[in-house]
C-alpha cells in the first residue's frame, strides 16, 4: 500500500482500529458504519495478532479466517461503499521467532501490517503486557519486574529496536508507548538522559529505515499525550519520516478522537520545517 499517496490526498483515514476479534468494544460492521458517518474514505481493521503466549487481548489464530471473511463482507455492503476498508493486523513482536517478520504473518492476505511492542520479558523470561491501565502496570511492576523501572524501559526500547531490525511490517505503532506508564510510575523519567538517549537511538533507526510511523491519538483526551510525544515530532518531520494520524479506536464513538488536534500540530511543524 502506498501510504504516501493516501497521506497526500486526504486526511479522512484511520488505519488502526480494534473490534470484537480482540479487545475492541464493538463489532466490525458497527465500527465500519461509524467510520462512514465520520466521513472516512480509508479505514483499516487491525486486530491484535495471534500470539504464541497467553493473552486475553489478542485474537485467536482459529478466528483469522472468520475475520478476513468479515472484512470481505463489509467491503461488499453498498451503503458503506463511500469508504475503502482494509484487512490488517497489529502484530506483536515477541522475539525473532514470533513477530511481524514471521512467515505465518507474511503468508496472510493482509493489506498492510502494523508492528508494535506490548509485551516484554521479565528478568525471569516471562512475557508480560506493559501496556494498558496504570493500575495493572503497577501490579506487574511489583510482582513481575521487581520494581525495576529502568529494566522495563531499557527492555521495551531494545525489544522495539529488534523489531525494527527484523522488519516485516508497514507501519510502526505507538513507538514510545512505554513513556505513559513509566512516567506515571516514576515521574520525570522521560526527562532523564538515559531515557532520552534510548529514544534518540530508536528515532535514528526509524529515520534510517524509512518506515512509516503513526501519530497515535488514543491517549490524548484522557492522558494529554500522543504517541510519539510531541517533542519528537520536529525531528521526525525534519527527517522526512512519513506520519499517519491514527486513533487506535476501540469504540465507534472514538474513531476520530483527537485527530484534528494532531493535524493542527503537524501542520504547524511542517510549516516551520
QUILIN-V998586 format. One record per backbone hydrogen bond with DSSP energy under -1.0 kcal/mol. NH is the residue of the N-H (numbers start at 1). CO is the residue of the C=O. E is the energy in kcal/mol with one decimal. If there is no record, write none. Layout:
NH:CO:E, NH:CO:E
This chain:
3:1:-1.2, 6:2:-1.3, 7:3:-3.1, 8:4:-1.9, 10:6:-2.1, 13:11:-1.7, 14:42:-1.5, 18:249:-3.0, 22:19:-1.9, 24:19:-2.1, 25:250:-3.3, 31:27:-2.1, 32:28:-2.6, 33:29:-2.6, 34:30:-1.9, 35:31:-2.3, 36:32:-2.2, 37:33:-2.2, 38:34:-1.5, 39:36:-1.5, 40:35:-2.5, 41:12:-3.6, 42:12:-1.5, 43:84:-2.6, 44:14:-2.8, 45:86:-2.4, 46:17:-2.0, 49:90:-2.4, 59:48:-2.3, 63:60:-1.8, 64:61:-1.3, 67:63:-2.4, 68:64:-2.6, 69:65:-2.2, 70:66:-2.0, 71:67:-2.0, 72:68:-1.9, 73:69:-2.2, 74:70:-2.4, 75:71:-2.2, 77:74:-1.3, 80:77:-1.7, 81:78:-1.8, 83:80:-1.8, 84:41:-2.9, 86:43:-2.0, 88:45:-1.8, 90:47:-2.3, 91:114:-3.2, 93:116:-2.2, 94:98:-3.0, 95:98:-1.8, 102:99:-2.1, 106:102:-1.9, 107:103:-1.4, 110:108:-2.3, 111:87:-3.2, 114:89:-2.6, 115:171:-2.8, 116:91:-2.1, 120:128:-2.1, 122:126:-2.5, 125:122:-1.8, 128:120:-2.7, 130:118:-3.0, 137:133:-1.9, 138:134:-2.8, 139:135:-1.6, 140:136:-2.5, 141:137:-2.6, 142:138:-1.9, 143:139:-2.9, 144:140:-2.6, 145:140:-1.8, 147:141:-3.3, 148:145:-2.0, 149:147:-1.2, 152:148:-1.6, 153:149:-2.6, 154:150:-2.7, 155:151:-2.7, 156:152:-2.4, 157:153:-2.2, 158:154:-2.4, 159:155:-2.6, 160:156:-2.2, 161:157:-2.5, 162:158:-2.2, 163:159:-2.0, 164:160:-2.2, 165:161:-2.2, 166:162:-2.2, 167:163:-2.2, 170:113:-2.7, 171:113:-2.0, 172:212:-2.4, 173:115:-2.7, 177:174:-1.7, 179:176:-2.1, 180:177:-1.4, 182:178:-2.6, 183:179:-2.1, 184:180:-1.6, 185:181:-2.1, 186:182:-2.9, 189:186:-2.0, 191:188:-1.5, 192:189:-1.1, 196:192:-2.3, 197:193:-1.9, 198:194:-2.1, 199:195:-2.3, 200:196:-2.4, 201:197:-2.4, 202:198:-2.1, 203:199:-2.9, 204:200:-2.2, 205:201:-1.8, 206:202:-2.5, 207:203:-2.7, 208:204:-2.1, 209:205:-1.9, 210:206:-1.1, 213:242:-2.6, 214:172:-1.7, 215:244:-3.7, 216:227:-3.6, 217:246:-2.6, 220:217:-1.5, 223:219:-2.8, 224:220:-1.7, 227:216:-1.8, 232:229:-1.8, 233:230:-1.1, 236:232:-1.8, 237:233:-3.2, 238:234:-2.7, 239:235:-1.4, 240:237:-1.7, 241:236:-2.3, 244:213:-2.7, 246:215:-1.5, 249:16:-1.4, 254:251:-1.7, 259:256:-1.7, 262:258:-1.8, 263:259:-2.3, 264:260:-2.0, 265:261:-2.1, 266:262:-2.6, 267:263:-2.9, 268:264:-1.9, 269:265:-1.9, 270:266:-3.1, 271:267:-2.1
